[in-house]
């Protein structure tokens, strides 16, 4: 969104730079999440390295860190030190469990957050097997919450001049995204029904067999169901049928209503089902394989997937930014950086080091 972001890595780069999948021998993961950042390497165990880190902290509006609680203090960026040199700085600390609580010092990955939060239980199907969601929902939710909190803190800083610390827990963020599940359990003992792809609160809303695959249909509201009966099935009597004439009635008779829908979808291709339901305004989609989704023209038309070049000139495919601004478009200003690609640039432009000073830092192992 236009910020000058400097990513600090240890010499040799972070572990994710060696993860699969790779394109042209380079980790696609780091390319996706590091575009528009300037990358420097820095050794925080080296006194000169820690001094550079403190100077960058004096320059920054926001510091984002993803270490175990207390690690930033060990790097010489404790709260009193930061406030002394940069009283308005905002520190966003993202950790597994947050800066306090009985789990504060435990390690957490997204998969662990999914297990602990109840999400895997909620995703279970009729076989009762808990299921992992593969898109890192805890990490994604934490990043999104961290962004909105940082922007709110910046707005507060503009109005008051005050900086502050933002404490983000991955587990907290995932729980916050689960909706009413936990409060409902506490209030009246509600537990997930383990119905797989079925919407527990609406029917018909599920995955249905088509002649050549699967489609997901959501015709669970009264208006959608009425439209489905009148315009698709041409069976108006089903609208008033006591089994199906309300959301409550339909969810009590889900198997029966899904049998009716399947009887219609099974004789049609997914594309035919999608086209017919699109015409009458009922939400529906064929279940795309990843290869199909990657070529979806809706995504390409909005630049959510685009071709670009990395710093070596090799072609790469990246994901766009989902927010669209009418006043100033989001663009890719920097290709995903290689390890330490901008170290000299940042040291000279921001911190004022000359060539001799940078050479001394390299010789000392500080950068």
N, C-alpha and C positions, 0 to 999 in steps of 0.2 A: 504493500500500500504506500510505497514511496519512502519508507524509512531506510536510513543507512545502517544496515545490520552487519556487525563484525562478528564472525563466528570464531571463537577461540578453541583450538585443538592442541593436544599435546604433540610434540615432535613425532612424526610418523603417522599422525592422523588418528581419528577415532576408530573403534572396532567396526562400526557399520560400513566403513569404506571397503571392507573385504567380504561383505555379505552378498549372497546370491539374491535375486538374479543379477547378472552382469551384462552390460552391453559394451562391446569393444574392450573387454577386460576391466571395465569400471562399474562399480556398484550402482545400480539404478536407484536404489533407496536414497543414497546420499544426493544423487542428482535431483530427485523429486523434491527433497526438503531443503536443499541448500541454494537453489537458484536465487539470484538477486542479493546474495550475501557475499561479503568479502571475507576471505578465509585467511587467518594467520595461525602460525604455530607458536606455542609459548610453553615454557617449562615452569610451572608454578612452584616447583621444589627448589629452583635456582633463585638466589636473592635478586638478581637483576630481572629475572622473569616475573617475580612477584611485584617488583617495582613498576614494571611496564603495565602489569594488570591493574595496579592501583591508579596509575595515570590514565589508563583507559576508562576506569570507573569514574574519575573526575570529569572526563569528557562526556560520558554517556548520560542520556535522559533516563534510560531504562536498562537494568541489568537482569537478564534471564538466566537462571541456573537450574540444573536438573541433577543435583547431587544429593547424597544422603544429608540429613540435617546436620549442621555443624561444619561441613566441609568448606563452605565459603569463609567461615571464621578462620579456619586453619590456613587459608590462602592470604590472610591479612585483609580481608574485606568484611570484617565484622561491622555491626551497625554503628558503633561509636566512631570508628575510623572513617567509614563512608560519609557519615553526616558531617564530620569535621571538614572534609575537603569538598563535598558535594551535597549540601543539605537538602536539595530538592530531588535527589535521585530516587527513582522507584526501583525496588528490588522485587522481582517476581521469582519466588522459589517454588519449583515444581518437584514434588517428591512422591513416593509411593503412598505414604499414609499421613503426610503433613508434618508440621514442625513440633507437634505435641501428641499426647495420647499414648496408650500402652504399646502400640505397634510402631512408634516413631522410628526406631532404629532397624526395623526389619526391611529386607529387600522385597521389591515388588516388580513384577512385569505385568503387562496387560492381561495375559492369561490368568495370572493369580488374582487380579482384580475381578475378572469375570467369574472365577470360581467363588470368591469370597462374597461378592455382592449379591449373589442369587441369580445373575443373568443366565448362567449355564443351566440352572434348574428351570428357569422360565422358558428356555429354548428347547427343552426336552420334547420328544415326540411320544407317541403311544408306547414305544418300547422302553420308556422311562430313562433312556440314556441321556445324561446332560450333554449339551453340545456347545462347543466353542464357536464364537463369532469371529470370522477370519479378518475383519477389517480394523482391528485394534480400536475398539470403541472407547476403552478407557483412556488410551493415549490421545485419541482424537478429541474426546470430550474435554480432557484436561488442557490441551492446547487451545481449544476454542474458549474455554473459561478464562485461561490465562490471558488471552488476547483481549477479551472484553474487559477484564479487570484492569489490565495495564492501561487501556484507553481511558477507563473511568478515573484511574489514578492520575493520568496525565491531565485530564480535564480539571480534577481537583487541584493539581499543582498549578495550572494556569490561573485558577481563581484565588489561590491562597499562598502559593510559593512553597507549600509543604511537600516533602517527599514521604513515602511510606513503604512498608513491606507488604507484599501480597503473598499469602500462604495458600498454595494450591496442592491438594491431595488428589492423586489419580483415582483412588478408591472413592473419595467423596464425589468426584465429578461423575463417575459412572453410576453411583447410587442416585444422584440427582437426576440422571437421565432415564431412570427406570419407571418414572410415573408413580402410580398409586400402589404398586405392588407391596412394598414394605409397610406403609401406613395401613393398608387394608388388612394385612395380616395381623398387625398389632390391634387394630380396632375390632375386628370380628373374625379373626382366624382364617382369612381367605388364603388359599394356596393355589398355585398355577395348575391348570388342568392337563398339561402335557399333551396338547392337541396338535403339536407340530406346526404346520403352516396355517392352521385355521385361526381366524380372529375369534377370540372367546366372547366378544361382546356384540358381534353382528353376524348375521347369516342371510344369504350365502356370501361368504368371504373366505376364499380358500384357493388352493391350487387344484385345478381340474385337468383331467386328461383330455387332450385333443387327439385328432387322428395321427398327428406327427410329432407329438411332444406334450408340453404342458402350457397352460395359461393360468394366470392369476386373475380372478374376477372378484371385484367388490361390489356386490349388488345388495348390501345388507341394510341400507336405510329403507324406510317405508317408500320414499319416492323412487329409489332405484329399483326396488323389488316390484313395485307396481308397473314401472316402465318395462321391466324384464318380462313380466307376465303378459302385459297387453301387447307390446310391440315385438317381442322376440318369440315367446312361446305361443302367443295368440290364445291364451287360456285365461280370460278375465275372471273366471270363478276362483282361481287361486289367490287373487287379491283379498277376497273376503273369507277365504277358508280359515277356520278358527285355528288351524295349526300354524298358519303363516301370516295372520293379519296384524301382527305387531312385532317389534324387535324382540320382545320377551318371548313371544310364542315361537318365533323362528329359531331362536337360540335353544329353545327346549326341544325342538324337532329338527336339529341340524342334519342328522343323517338322512332324513326323509327329503329335506329341501335340497341337499347336495346331490341326492340321487336324481332328482328332477333336472337339475342343471347339467349334470354329467351326461344324462340321456340326450341332451341337446348338443353339448360340446364334442362328444366322442365321435360324432359322425362328420366333423368339420376339421379343417386344418387350423392350426393356431392363428395363421394370418386371416383366415375367414372369420374366426371368432372375434379377433381384434377389430377387424373392419366393421363388422355388424354392430358391435357394442360401441365403437367409436361414433357410429352414425346416430345412435340413440342416446349418447351421452352417459354411458355407464363405464366407470374406470376399469380398464383391463389392459393386460400386457402379456405377450408371449414371454415365457421364461427364457431369457437370453443366456447363452453360453458366453464365457468371457470374450471369446473371439468375436461374437456378434455385438456385444456391448462396446467393444473397442472400436467398432466401425459404425456406431450409431450416428446418423447424420445430425440428429438434434444436438449431440455433444460437440461434434465438430463445428456446427454452425455457430455455437456460442463460445468457441475456443476453449472448451473444457479439456479437449485433447488437441495438442498441436505439435507440429514438427519444429525442431530447432537444431542448433549446432552446439556441441560442447566446446570447451576451450581449445581442444585439439582439432576442431573442424569436423569431427565425426557427427553424423546425423543421430539425433535422439528424439524420442517421443516423451512429452511431459504433460502433466495435468495443469489446467488453468486454475485461476482463483475464482471461486464461485460468486463473489460479490461483484456487481457491476455498478460503477459510478458514472452518473451522467456528466459530471463536471470534469473529471480527469480519469481516463482509463488506466487500469492496472496493466503494466507492461513488464516484459522481461528485460531488465537493464543489464544484468550480469548473467552470463552462463554459469551453470553450476561450477564452483571453483575446485581446482585441484588442491592437494594438501599444501597449505601455506602459501597459496598463489599470490596473496596480496600482502604478505608480511612486510616486505620492504616499503610498499606503497603506504600502508597504514603507519608504519614507524616514522616515515619521513613526512607525510602530509599532516597527520594528526598530532604526532608527538615531537616532530622537529628534529629527528636524528639525521645526521649526515651519513655519507657512505662509510666513513671510517668508524663511526659509532655503531652502525648496523653490523659491520664486519666484526667488531669487538664482541658484540652480543652473540653472534653466531659462533665465534671461536670459544666463547665461554659456555656455550650450550644453553643459553637463556631462551633462544628462539630457534 
